[in-house]
Amino acid sequence: MRHPEGGSNPSLPETQGGRSLGDALAWLGRHINLEAIERGVAGRLARPDLSRIRVLLAAMGDPQAVAPIVHVTGTNGKGSTTRMVAALLSAQGLQVGTFTSPHLERLNERIAVAGEPISDRALAGVLAALEELESFLLQRGPDAGGLPDAPTWFELMTAAGFRHFADIAVEAAVVEVGLGGRYDATNAADAAVAVVTNVELDHVEILGPTRHHIAREKAGIIKAGAVAVIGEDDAEIAQIFTEEAEAVGASALWRRGLHFGVEANELAHGGRMLDLRTPGALYRDVYLSLHGAHQAENASVALAAAEAFFGGPIEESVVAEAFGQMQVPGRLEVMARHPLVVLDGGHNVAGAEALGMALAEDFSGARNVIVIMGCLRGRDPGALLRAVADERCRLVVACSPLSPRALEAGVVADAARELGLPVEVAGDIPAALETAMRVASSDDLIVVTGSLYVVGEARVLLRRAS
């Protein structure tokens, strides 16, 4: 069964109080989101507004206030940074909840405690409770403290995450913004640490046409008393965050390049060897078990955020434990060898450029590169391919993600041809993988990219085949 925003839940019979997870997900899927709009089963996209999520959370006893929160936004790297912060807090001995989006395979991935996704039974239970609460609050109406209209899909998932964290009694939560920041449902919480990884052009139809517009939206997660950790090093853009921090009364603002940063970043077996500078310390010879030079910047942001959370430096052994065992599914993730198969969900130009640099450095030993690419509408496959496909590119396999917003595979193929790249068109992801495996030799590299939908489906197929 497919669900909004990609992924599947294969074990749907799990029930809670007589309500199956399948029933709960069917109810959730009838709420507004980009997928439901295009399938014609939900109305128009709701205007940016935090009123509905605040009503929901207040009726639940404000679960978002139970534990201190590290709130993470940014155009690229926020998923990796969220996982790194959570790993650092966990290695320090805390029970940590993480709320991330989107998911690759199963909706449960979005809500996790100690790295373990919420169980089907627990997810069914919290969604069933939200269904009852929504009905009650809609009947009550806004004049009596109820809901003015139905919450969106993402608002309900956000409320489910905060409720689960409160039920489990986590000691900290690391929460990734879904889109933007200021009006994102996760911003109903007041975070102790507000993190911005970077600002690039993405979702311009929603967040605004320039990096300045986007930065102002992301700056909205900075709250009174919070420490703001800003990974964007463009002085003009960073000034927007400084002004926001001063306006709301943040306790401090740390900027990459001024207060923290990467002092050394070298290729190592299976990852990177780093020297990281923070406001509290210089951490030398830190092994990070992730591919891609850009992950060093994410690591510096995450380490500064953890220092801000704890109020001081972190033991080197804690940092070594956290970073030495890092895994970020779908981000330069090695899924097979001979041929080497790497998944990367980079779906904008900045993400594709980071992938291209990683292919040139971390995976320079591959003789040829085969790129499997599928995109959603609104993306420029030509720009993505220019960033990813170098002189080693033997073939582009164009495919179409399993999404109502999918860009036709033929459009991706046309973009490849315009760049002079050899191309084949595959009907779907299984066919794309079959084509690539047929063409590749044992010392070639297959890269699956362009959309997290493509990466998620490919990941399922590759794990089944291993």
VOKOLDO-802854 format. One record per residue (C-alpha): x, y, z. Coordinates in Angstrom, 3 decimals. Layout:
BEGIN
@px X, py Y, pz Z
...
//
This chain:
BEGIN
@px 0.000, py 0.000, pz 0.000
@px 1.379, py 3.390, pz -1.012
@px 0.979, py 6.396, pz 1.218
@px 1.186, py 10.157, pz 0.809
@px 4.690, py 11.530, pz 0.415
@px 6.129, py 8.159, pz -0.607
@px 7.077, py 4.943, pz 1.151
@px 5.033, py 1.969, pz 2.266
@px 3.995, py 0.209, pz 5.441
@px 4.076, py -3.514, pz 4.764
@px 2.822, py -4.649, pz 8.193
@px -0.597, py -2.991, pz 8.235
@px -2.526, py -5.572, pz 10.326
@px -1.132, py -4.102, pz 13.585
@px -3.982, py -2.649, pz 15.624
@px -4.469, py -0.479, pz 18.680
@px -7.797, py -0.465, pz 20.415
@px -9.436, py -2.239, pz 17.463
@px -8.149, py 0.354, pz 14.983
@px -5.741, py -0.975, pz 12.378
@px -2.761, py 0.969, pz 11.121
@px -4.232, py 0.677, pz 7.637
@px -7.404, py 2.427, pz 8.820
@px -5.370, py 5.125, pz 10.567
@px -3.229, py 5.742, pz 7.485
@px -6.281, py 5.878, pz 5.254
@px -7.727, py 8.578, pz 7.529
@px -4.426, py 10.459, pz 7.523
@px -4.219, py 10.269, pz 3.743
@px -7.497, py 12.134, pz 3.348
@px -5.911, py 15.295, pz 4.754
@px -4.363, py 18.079, pz 2.741
@px -0.875, py 17.642, pz 1.390
@px 0.744, py 18.031, pz -2.007
@px 0.108, py 14.381, pz -2.901
@px -3.545, py 14.336, pz -1.873
@px -4.252, py 17.533, pz -3.783
@px -2.923, py 16.074, pz -7.017
@px -4.810, py 12.789, pz -6.498
@px -8.037, py 14.787, pz -6.055
@px -8.864, py 13.429, pz -2.588
@px -8.160, py 16.617, pz -0.632
@px -8.880, py 20.273, pz -1.152
@px -6.628, py 23.205, pz -1.820
@px -3.299, py 23.709, pz -0.131
@px -3.837, py 25.379, pz 3.231
@px -2.405, py 28.840, pz 3.746
@px 0.680, py 29.060, pz 5.993
@px -0.715, py 29.127, pz 9.506
@px 0.246, py 27.711, pz 12.915
@px -3.231, py 28.073, pz 14.458
@px -4.376, py 24.502, pz 13.748
@px -1.253, py 22.778, pz 15.093
@px -1.333, py 24.988, pz 18.193
@px -4.956, py 24.058, pz 18.899
@px -4.131, py 20.379, pz 18.459
@px -1.103, py 20.509, pz 20.736
@px -2.900, py 22.534, pz 23.425
@px -5.700, py 19.957, pz 23.493
@px -3.039, py 17.240, pz 23.943
@px -1.453, py 19.015, pz 26.909
@px 1.347, py 20.674, pz 24.927
@px 3.554, py 17.590, pz 24.461
@px 6.072, py 19.707, pz 22.521
@px 7.064, py 21.354, pz 25.804
@px 7.906, py 18.147, pz 27.685
@px 11.563, py 17.918, pz 26.619
@px 14.130, py 20.440, pz 25.324
@px 14.305, py 20.606, pz 21.540
@px 16.981, py 21.158, pz 18.933
@px 15.175, py 22.496, pz 15.853
@px 16.916, py 22.074, pz 12.477
@px 16.189, py 23.785, pz 9.174
@px 18.161, py 24.516, pz 6.000
@px 17.967, py 23.945, pz 2.262
@px 20.414, py 21.048, pz 2.218
@px 21.947, py 18.903, pz 4.928
@px 19.221, py 19.276, pz 7.527
@px 18.434, py 15.555, pz 7.541
@px 22.079, py 14.592, pz 8.011
@px 22.589, py 17.304, pz 10.626
@px 19.489, py 16.189, pz 12.525
@px 20.854, py 12.648, pz 12.714
@px 24.293, py 13.875, pz 13.788
@px 22.882, py 16.023, pz 16.604
@px 20.727, py 13.126, pz 17.771
@px 23.759, py 10.813, pz 17.733
@px 25.775, py 13.262, pz 19.831
@px 23.007, py 13.660, pz 22.392
@px 22.462, py 9.903, pz 22.520
@px 26.180, py 9.208, pz 22.953
@px 26.061, py 11.568, pz 25.933
@px 23.541, py 9.201, pz 27.525
@px 20.215, py 10.871, pz 26.750
@px 17.114, py 9.152, pz 25.400
@px 16.519, py 11.157, pz 22.239
@px 13.527, py 11.437, pz 19.960
@px 13.935, py 12.460, pz 16.324
@px 11.308, py 13.811, pz 13.966
@px 12.405, py 13.832, pz 10.320
@px 10.916, py 14.088, pz 6.844
@px 10.394, py 12.768, pz 4.326
@px 10.692, py 9.030, pz 4.844
@px 12.331, py 6.639, pz 2.394
@px 10.431, py 3.397, pz 2.895
@px 7.974, py 3.536, pz 5.800
@px 6.096, py 6.379, pz 7.444
@px 7.305, py 5.130, pz 10.843
@px 10.824, py 6.401, pz 10.046
@px 9.698, py 9.977, pz 10.671
@px 9.163, py 9.394, pz 14.400
@px 11.995, py 7.580, pz 16.167
@px 13.324, py 7.153, pz 19.701
@px 16.916, py 6.050, pz 20.286
@px 17.202, py 5.534, pz 16.536
@px 14.304, py 3.062, pz 16.389
@px 11.233, py 4.038, pz 14.334
@px 7.883, py 4.090, pz 16.082
@px 6.205, py 0.668, pz 16.015
@px 3.158, py 0.045, pz 13.857
@px 1.104, py -0.501, pz 17.005
@px 2.187, py 2.761, pz 18.615
@px 1.696, py 4.702, pz 15.381
@px -1.790, py 3.260, pz 14.948
@px -2.599, py 4.241, pz 18.530
@px -1.420, py 7.838, pz 18.327
@px -3.124, py 8.403, pz 14.960
@px -6.387, py 6.886, pz 16.242
@px -6.270, py 9.246, pz 19.221
@px -5.672, py 12.180, pz 16.875
@px -8.644, py 11.137, pz 14.730
@px -10.928, py 11.278, pz 17.762
@px -9.411, py 14.559, pz 18.911
@px -9.791, py 16.140, pz 15.484
@px -13.483, py 15.218, pz 15.370
@px -14.063, py 16.700, pz 18.824
@px -12.187, py 19.927, pz 18.066
@px -13.933, py 20.440, pz 14.730
@px -17.328, py 20.034, pz 16.411
@px -16.331, py 22.515, pz 19.103
@px -15.317, py 25.138, pz 16.561
@px -12.873, py 28.046, pz 16.855
@px -15.100, py 30.228, pz 19.039
@px -14.924, py 27.584, pz 21.787
@px -11.226, py 26.853, pz 21.407
@px -11.612, py 24.210, pz 18.718
@px -10.371, py 23.904, pz 15.160
@px -11.454, py 26.318, pz 12.407
@px -10.875, py 23.628, pz 9.776
@px -9.190, py 20.262, pz 9.401
@px -5.444, py 20.055, pz 10.094
@px -3.100, py 19.188, pz 7.260
@px -1.379, py 15.821, pz 6.840
@px 1.942, py 17.211, pz 8.056
@px 0.364, py 18.980, pz 11.040
@px -1.139, py 15.694, pz 12.185
@px 2.157, py 13.861, pz 11.773
@px 3.932, py 16.600, pz 13.725
@px 1.403, py 16.334, pz 16.534
@px 1.819, py 12.540, pz 16.493
@px 5.572, py 12.922, pz 16.843
@px 5.389, py 15.287, pz 19.806
@px 2.730, py 13.102, pz 21.470
@px 4.844, py 9.972, pz 21.103
@px 7.924, py 11.702, pz 22.503
@px 5.912, py 12.810, pz 25.530
@px 4.473, py 9.318, pz 26.031
@px 7.952, py 7.767, pz 25.918
@px 9.327, py 10.603, pz 28.091
@px 12.328, py 11.375, pz 25.921
@px 14.974, py 13.572, pz 27.500
@px 15.581, py 15.580, pz 24.323
@px 14.125, py 15.829, pz 20.835
@px 15.817, py 16.763, pz 17.574
@px 13.183, py 18.027, pz 15.165
@px 13.696, py 18.603, pz 11.452
@px 11.630, py 21.279, pz 9.727
@px 9.452, py 20.005, pz 6.932
@px 9.499, py 23.116, pz 4.745
@px 10.845, py 26.590, pz 5.434
@px 10.597, py 27.278, pz 9.125
@px 8.445, py 30.187, pz 10.268
@px 5.117, py 28.606, pz 9.311
@px 6.189, py 24.971, pz 9.427
@px 4.090, py 22.912, pz 11.840
@px 7.198, py 21.960, pz 13.828
@px 7.636, py 25.646, pz 14.712
@px 4.780, py 25.398, pz 17.195
@px 7.544, py 24.274, pz 19.566
@px 10.007, py 26.670, pz 21.181
@px 13.446, py 25.164, pz 20.742
@px 16.399, py 25.574, pz 23.070
@px 18.715, py 25.463, pz 20.047
@px 17.732, py 26.676, pz 16.559
@px 19.920, py 25.343, pz 13.739
@px 20.149, py 26.550, pz 10.135
@px 22.446, py 24.488, pz 7.918
@px 22.477, py 26.743, pz 4.836
@px 20.279, py 28.748, pz 2.476
@px 19.934, py 27.890, pz -1.218
@px 17.203, py 28.294, pz -3.812
@px 14.549, py 25.614, pz -3.349
@px 10.744, py 25.584, pz -3.105
@px 10.781, py 29.145, pz -4.414
@px 7.083, py 28.963, pz -5.292
@px 6.328, py 28.661, pz -1.574
@px 9.238, py 30.285, pz 0.279
@px 10.013, py 33.135, pz -2.106
@px 12.086, py 33.850, pz -5.196
@px 15.422, py 34.796, pz -3.608
@px 17.796, py 33.481, pz -0.956
@px 16.881, py 36.521, pz 1.158
@px 13.199, py 35.524, pz 1.147
@px 14.080, py 31.940, pz 2.006
@px 16.433, py 33.022, pz 4.807
@px 13.691, py 35.115, pz 6.416
@px 11.376, py 32.107, pz 6.442
@px 14.038, py 29.884, pz 7.974
@px 14.967, py 32.549, pz 10.556
@px 11.500, py 32.143, pz 12.030
@px 12.579, py 29.124, pz 14.072
@px 14.786, py 31.316, pz 16.293
@px 12.950, py 31.983, pz 19.561
@px 13.511, py 34.014, pz 22.714
@px 16.264, py 32.536, pz 24.878
@px 17.445, py 30.106, pz 22.203
@px 20.975, py 29.670, pz 20.927
@px 20.979, py 30.092, pz 17.142
@px 23.580, py 28.020, pz 15.276
@px 23.894, py 29.307, pz 11.710
@px 25.749, py 27.237, pz 9.118
@px 25.238, py 29.747, pz 6.297
@px 28.499, py 31.679, pz 5.859
@px 27.358, py 34.290, pz 3.329
@px 27.667, py 37.462, pz 5.433
@px 24.714, py 39.198, pz 3.787
@px 22.395, py 36.221, pz 4.280
@px 23.735, py 35.527, pz 7.779
@px 22.845, py 39.090, pz 8.753
@px 19.170, py 38.183, pz 8.341
@px 19.550, py 35.582, pz 11.095
@px 21.434, py 38.026, pz 13.298
@px 18.614, py 40.551, pz 12.978
@px 15.984, py 37.910, pz 13.778
@px 17.935, py 36.695, pz 16.813
@px 18.202, py 40.234, pz 18.149
@px 14.533, py 40.959, pz 17.460
@px 13.213, py 37.908, pz 19.334
@px 15.755, py 37.960, pz 22.164
@px 17.850, py 34.873, pz 21.422
@px 20.499, py 34.220, pz 24.054
@px 23.322, py 33.808, pz 21.522
@px 24.070, py 33.409, pz 17.818
@px 26.963, py 31.335, pz 16.527
@px 28.013, py 31.589, pz 12.883
@px 30.015, py 29.148, pz 10.821
@px 33.319, py 30.722, pz 9.908
@px 33.274, py 33.018, pz 12.929
@px 32.424, py 30.830, pz 15.909
@px 32.767, py 27.314, pz 14.523
@px 33.905, py 25.542, pz 11.391
@px 35.990, py 22.870, pz 9.683
@px 39.753, py 23.169, pz 10.136
@px 40.685, py 20.018, pz 8.210
@px 38.689, py 17.727, pz 5.938
@px 40.465, py 14.734, pz 4.424
@px 39.287, py 11.640, pz 2.623
@px 39.436, py 8.506, pz 4.774
@px 38.437, py 4.889, pz 4.259
@px 34.641, py 4.823, pz 4.344
@px 34.313, py 8.468, pz 5.308
@px 36.205, py 11.623, pz 6.291
@px 38.887, py 12.591, pz 8.818
@px 38.122, py 16.004, pz 10.304
@px 39.382, py 18.719, pz 12.597
@px 36.381, py 20.650, pz 13.906
@px 36.451, py 23.981, pz 15.749
@px 33.572, py 25.029, pz 17.991
@px 33.079, py 27.839, pz 20.504
@px 34.197, py 25.456, pz 23.227
@px 37.012, py 23.351, pz 21.800
@px 39.083, py 22.125, pz 18.874
@px 38.332, py 18.485, pz 18.087
@px 41.187, py 16.902, pz 16.140
@px 41.237, py 13.711, pz 14.071
@px 37.504, py 13.094, pz 14.225
@px 36.464, py 10.185, pz 12.006
@px 33.079, py 10.678, pz 10.347
@px 31.686, py 7.529, pz 8.749
@px 29.909, py 9.345, pz 5.908
@px 30.932, py 9.986, pz 2.313
@px 31.133, py 13.489, pz 0.864
@px 33.251, py 16.490, pz 1.806
@px 30.069, py 18.497, pz 2.431
@px 29.237, py 16.277, pz 5.410
@px 32.116, py 17.943, pz 7.282
@px 30.173, py 21.214, pz 7.264
@px 27.096, py 19.409, pz 8.562
@px 29.254, py 17.831, pz 11.281
@px 30.579, py 21.224, pz 12.380
@px 27.033, py 22.593, pz 12.636
@px 25.848, py 19.525, pz 14.549
@px 28.758, py 19.637, pz 16.984
@px 28.197, py 23.344, pz 17.669
@px 24.496, py 22.654, pz 18.209
@px 25.272, py 19.888, pz 20.696
@px 27.656, py 22.208, pz 22.569
@px 24.914, py 24.833, pz 22.670
@px 22.493, py 22.242, pz 24.040
@px 24.850, py 21.081, pz 26.807
@px 26.361, py 24.490, pz 27.485
@px 29.973, py 23.470, pz 26.929
@px 32.456, py 21.169, pz 25.167
@px 31.760, py 17.485, pz 24.663
@px 34.146, py 14.693, pz 25.567
@px 36.191, py 13.554, pz 22.579
@px 35.186, py 9.946, pz 23.228
@px 31.516, py 10.935, pz 22.929
@px 32.153, py 12.693, pz 19.623
@px 34.147, py 9.712, pz 18.349
@px 31.347, py 7.312, pz 19.264
@px 28.655, py 9.428, pz 17.637
@px 30.422, py 10.352, pz 14.414
@px 32.269, py 7.081, pz 13.948
@px 29.021, py 5.123, pz 13.621
@px 26.949, py 7.582, pz 11.600
@px 24.510, py 6.301, pz 9.022
@px 22.236, py 8.510, pz 6.935
@px 19.990, py 6.425, pz 4.669
@px 19.673, py 7.719, pz 1.136
@px 22.557, py 10.190, pz 1.385
@px 25.600, py 8.842, pz -0.466
@px 24.614, py 5.454, pz 0.910
@px 26.507, py 2.462, pz -0.424
@px 24.013, py -0.344, pz -1.063
@px 26.054, py -2.864, pz -3.082
@px 29.522, py -3.553, pz -4.436
@px 30.755, py -5.069, pz -7.718
@px 29.249, py -3.013, pz -9.187
@px 29.204, py -0.297, pz -6.573
@px 25.697, py 1.108, pz -6.073
@px 25.266, py 4.453, pz -4.309
@px 21.978, py 6.135, pz -3.417
@px 21.689, py 9.880, pz -2.969
@px 18.460, py 11.825, pz -2.628
@px 19.890, py 15.118, pz -3.877
@px 17.005, py 16.808, pz -5.690
@px 18.158, py 20.417, pz -6.115
@px 21.205, py 21.887, pz -7.806
@px 23.186, py 22.474, pz -4.599
@px 22.573, py 18.889, pz -3.514
@px 23.524, py 17.567, pz -6.943
@px 26.738, py 19.594, pz -6.899
@px 27.665, py 18.073, pz -3.526
@px 26.974, py 14.632, pz -4.974
@px 29.095, py 15.391, pz -8.030
@px 32.056, py 16.438, pz -5.887
@px 31.709, py 13.303, pz -3.768
@px 31.665, py 11.092, pz -6.863
@px 34.854, py 12.761, pz -8.080
@px 36.689, py 12.397, pz -4.756
@px 35.210, py 9.631, pz -2.607
@px 34.420, py 7.330, pz -5.568
@px 37.196, py 8.260, pz -7.967
@px 38.245, py 4.621, pz -8.337
@px 35.186, py 3.644, pz -10.370
@px 35.980, py 3.222, pz -14.065
@px 32.570, py 4.221, pz -15.417
@px 29.504, py 5.850, pz -13.874
@px 25.896, py 4.966, pz -14.686
@px 23.344, py 7.497, pz -13.453
@px 19.772, py 6.436, pz -12.707
@px 17.748, py 9.631, pz -12.457
@px 14.101, py 10.389, pz -11.821
@px 12.695, py 13.750, pz -10.755
@px 9.536, py 15.433, pz -9.591
@px 7.894, py 18.211, pz -11.579
@px 9.442, py 21.595, pz -10.957
@px 12.981, py 20.218, pz -11.018
@px 15.490, py 20.846, pz -13.784
@px 16.969, py 17.458, pz -14.733
@px 19.500, py 19.132, pz -17.034
@px 20.935, py 21.180, pz -14.167
@px 21.056, py 18.097, pz -11.945
@px 22.801, py 16.034, pz -14.622
@px 25.345, py 18.766, pz -15.332
@px 26.321, py 18.645, pz -11.659
@px 26.486, py 14.853, pz -11.410
@px 27.587, py 13.442, pz -14.772
@px 31.282, py 13.866, pz -15.538
@px 33.493, py 12.379, pz -18.255
@px 33.108, py 8.926, pz -16.670
@px 29.345, py 8.864, pz -17.305
@px 28.722, py 5.845, pz -19.496
@px 24.926, py 5.983, pz -19.436
@px 21.960, py 7.867, pz -17.989
@px 18.950, py 5.679, pz -17.233
@px 15.919, py 7.965, pz -17.148
@px 12.969, py 6.862, pz -15.049
@px 9.884, py 8.298, pz -13.395
@px 9.258, py 8.249, pz -9.622
@px 6.142, py 6.582, pz -8.258
@px 4.442, py 9.871, pz -7.375
@px 1.577, py 11.980, pz -8.753
@px 4.148, py 14.778, pz -9.049
@px 6.547, py 12.709, pz -11.138
@px 8.318, py 14.228, pz -14.106
@px 8.012, py 12.030, pz -17.173
@px 11.082, py 9.906, pz -17.828
@px 11.191, py 11.226, pz -21.371
@px 11.839, py 14.750, pz -20.085
@px 14.853, py 13.495, pz -18.130
@px 16.033, py 11.614, pz -21.220
@px 15.733, py 14.735, pz -23.383
@px 17.817, py 16.684, pz -20.865
@px 20.525, py 13.998, pz -21.018
@px 20.565, py 14.057, pz -24.812
@px 20.931, py 17.850, pz -24.832
@px 24.067, py 17.387, pz -22.740
@px 25.390, py 14.807, pz -25.171
@px 25.015, py 11.935, pz -22.719
@px 24.024, py 8.399, pz -23.764
@px 20.592, py 7.578, pz -22.385
@px 18.044, py 4.796, pz -22.050
@px 14.479, py 5.209, pz -20.825
@px 13.127, py 2.788, pz -18.232
@px 9.448, py 2.439, pz -17.428
@px 9.907, py 2.304, pz -13.682
@px 12.528, py 1.970, pz -10.928
@px 12.839, py -1.847, pz -11.120
@px 13.398, py -1.595, pz -14.868
@px 15.954, py 1.196, pz -14.350
@px 17.939, py -0.928, pz -11.899
@px 17.762, py -3.922, pz -14.230
@px 19.058, py -1.815, pz -17.126
@px 21.917, py -0.373, pz -15.090
@px 22.946, py -3.775, pz -13.710
@px 22.911, py -5.250, pz -17.209
@px 25.227, py -2.555, pz -18.549
@px 27.578, py -2.163, pz -15.575
@px 30.785, py -4.086, pz -15.118
@px 32.041, py -5.108, pz -11.694
@px 34.277, py -2.044, pz -11.332
@px 31.644, py 0.497, pz -12.410
@px 29.561, py 2.789, pz -10.209
@px 25.767, py 3.043, pz -10.376
@px 24.343, py 6.227, pz -8.848
@px 20.622, py 6.461, pz -8.074
@px 19.512, py 10.068, pz -7.603
@px 17.165, py 12.935, pz -8.508
@px 14.403, py 12.314, pz -5.968
@px 13.933, py 10.644, pz -2.607
@px 11.031, py 8.748, pz -4.177
@px 13.461, py 7.102, pz -6.613
@px 15.990, py 6.456, pz -3.861
@px 13.380, py 5.030, pz -1.480
@px 11.987, py 2.541, pz -3.969
@px 15.452, py 1.552, pz -5.170
@px 16.554, py 1.033, pz -1.588
@px 13.738, py -1.436, pz -0.951
@px 14.577, py -3.402, pz -4.100
@px 18.315, py -3.471, pz -3.410
@px 17.867, py -4.602, pz 0.194
@px 15.601, py -7.416, pz -0.953
@px 18.196, py -8.496, pz -3.501
@px 21.116, py -8.481, pz -1.056
//
